[in-house]
Amino acid sequence: MLQELDALKIQWAALLPLEPEVAQRMDRMLEYRFIAASNAVEDKHALSYDETEVFLEKGLTSAGRKIEDFLALERHRNALAEARSKARADVPLTLDLIRGLHNELTRDLKDKDYSPGQWKTKANRATTRRGRAFRYAAPEAVPGLMRDLVAGYEGLAPRVHQLEAIGWLAYHFHLIHPFNEANGRLQRLVTTFLLMKSGYRELVIDPRERGAYLDALAACDSTVPPDKLQALYSGIETARLVDFFAERQVAVLDELLGIIEGRQVRTTKDVAEGSRRGQTQVLTRLREASPDLVWRHEAAQQVRRFHERINTALQAARDDQAPFYAIETESGSLKQEHSVERLVRASLPTGGAGLVGEAVLALRPKTTAAVKMPAARALVVAVAASRVGLHVVSRWENEVKPVVRAGPPNASQWSQASLERHLAERIEAGRRAYDSEIVEMNRAKDMKTVLRGIARPKPKKVVAESEARPTSRRSPRIADPAQSGPVRLPPRRILYEDGGGKGGKLGGIRPSEPPLSM
């Protein structure tokens, strides 16, 4: 078991240091499990793992539980944080460290005789395991025994396997029971401190393994006669407890390695992380087998990242409050080159990565009876990659050709301010053209209205009844004062210079003719 544990420890050490986010997630997971399991060893009816996680994560308690039990979880977490911090700082094991952990674990518990950080002042309650009565060390012997315990561990650790030295100290700490209360929880905190200081992880005892843990302690007791069972007696064998610790460390390290490598799934996020790690391994093999495929894959990744930035920038241009038309954006999508919008397809770079990010911004007219509006108009923005770099291709529907802008191959190297300025200029150009078209469409209507207003009909001339024109097409009659009836005039004749004296009907006056007189 120790050989298997050593192999897992080497694999675990090779992955360190972990990414901060991954390390924090693992610390939280092991924190909840360690505290819940350690409490379950002391009391079968202790708060469950789910109750522990919900309280430490969200501060929510369960109905029917004492509030003191939940407050104890907070103190337990603080003590574990202290043990982790000291272990990662490689602080040596001292009596002050042990008493400091007990103080964190039992702080502010004044209703019981916990005496935070102080050695016990009264005998611990006797226990019975496997039919054997057991008494712990007397209070007056504790200071000397604890000094010898720490010194014995420091002398033993360089000579044996790390887990054997840790198991020896954990068992004899249990025999001493140096405090009035919380000895079992503190023993597992000290054990965790030593394990993490040696490159392992927390001592997480599965609640289902509670019986196996107590059996391991009882097995150590039975290696000597009852009268020889006392702390620091050299004849006591702790191999059974060491094996139990090794089994638990193998389970914990294997689970953590499984999560990192994608073999162990606990949450939906683990699925995504496992997929990403698996694809990274495939990419490493492809880089050796076919560099061109790897280039296309990496270029496509840059297209995805840059496409997200362009989508975000276009979303900021949305406007639904304008009076005549709205600026809308459609959900961007990733497409293959052959399925990209025809407005920009011909201008995409040759030899690209095959994947193109496409986004659309549209000017949508609003319904109005007073103003004529042009049809909706769209701006297509495409992102493509070539070996030279990333390319942004944009085109309005009414433009003759698209605008192409090229830049560095890495999306992070593009200036966000420069990109937004370029997109703003393209949107503004289309918007101004759209505004001009609205004005032109409505200008003709305005002129007709003006002309109708000034082209009024001429007033009719009022004539006397005697001057009224006859309805007949014959020559008009003119009143002659010398006669009682009207006089019929002969038809008017005009003599043209070249007419030979012949008359003709009035068809117009030549410029050389004198004015006509009656």
LINHUBEL-V600945 format. One record per pair of residues at least 24 apart in sequence whose ideal C-beta (glycine too) atoms are under 7 Angstrom apart, sorted by the first residue. I is the first residue (numbers start at 1). J is the second residue. Records with the same first field share a line. If there is no record, write none. Layout:
I: J  J
This chain:
1: 243  246  247  250
2: 161  163  246
4: 250
5: 246  249  250
8: 250  253  254  257
9: 199  200  253
11: 257
12: 253  256  257
13: 199
15: 260
26: 256
30: 201  202  204
31: 77  80
32: 56
33: 204
34: 80  192  202  204
35: 73  76  77  80
37: 204  205  206  207
38: 185  188
40: 207  210
41: 184  205  210  213
42: 184  185
47: 73
75: 104  105  107
76: 105  185
78: 104
79: 104  105  189
80: 189
83: 189  192  193
84: 196
86: 193
87: 193  196  197
88: 196
90: 197
93: 150  153  194
94: 150
95: 146  147  150
98: 190
101: 186  189  190
102: 179  182  186
105: 182  185  186  189
106: 181  182
112: 181
113: 180
114: 180  181  182
115: 180
119: 143  178  179
120: 178  179  180
121: 180
122: 180
124: 177
129: 214  218  221
130: 218
132: 221  226
134: 221
136: 175  176  177
137: 175  176  177  231
142: 176  178
145: 176  231  232
146: 176  178
148: 232
149: 173  176  232
152: 232
162: 198
163: 242  245  246
164: 242
166: 191  194  195  245
167: 238  241  242  245
168: 238
169: 194
170: 241
171: 220  238  241
172: 231  232
174: 217
175: 230  231
176: 231
195: 249
200: 249
201: 249  252  253  256
203: 245  248
204: 248  252
205: 248
212: 244
213: 244
216: 240  241  244
217: 241
296: 353  354
299: 353  385
300: 353  355
302: 385  390  409  410  411
303: 353  355  356  357  383  384  385
304: 334  357
305: 411
306: 357  383  390  411  414
307: 332  334  357  383
309: 411  419
310: 357  359  381  383
311: 359
313: 419  420  423
314: 359  361  381  423
317: 361  427
324: 365  366  371  373  438
325: 363  364  365  366  373  434
326: 364  366
327: 361  363
328: 362  364
329: 360  361
330: 360
332: 357  358  359
333: 358
340: 382
341: 380
343: 380  395  397  402
344: 380  382  393  395  402
347: 393  402  404
348: 382  384  393
349: 384  386  391
351: 386  387
352: 384  385  386
353: 385
356: 382  383  384
357: 382  383
358: 382
361: 427
363: 430  431  434
371: 438  442
372: 441  442
373: 438
374: 434  437  438  441
377: 430  434
379: 426  427  430
385: 409
394: 426
396: 430
398: 433
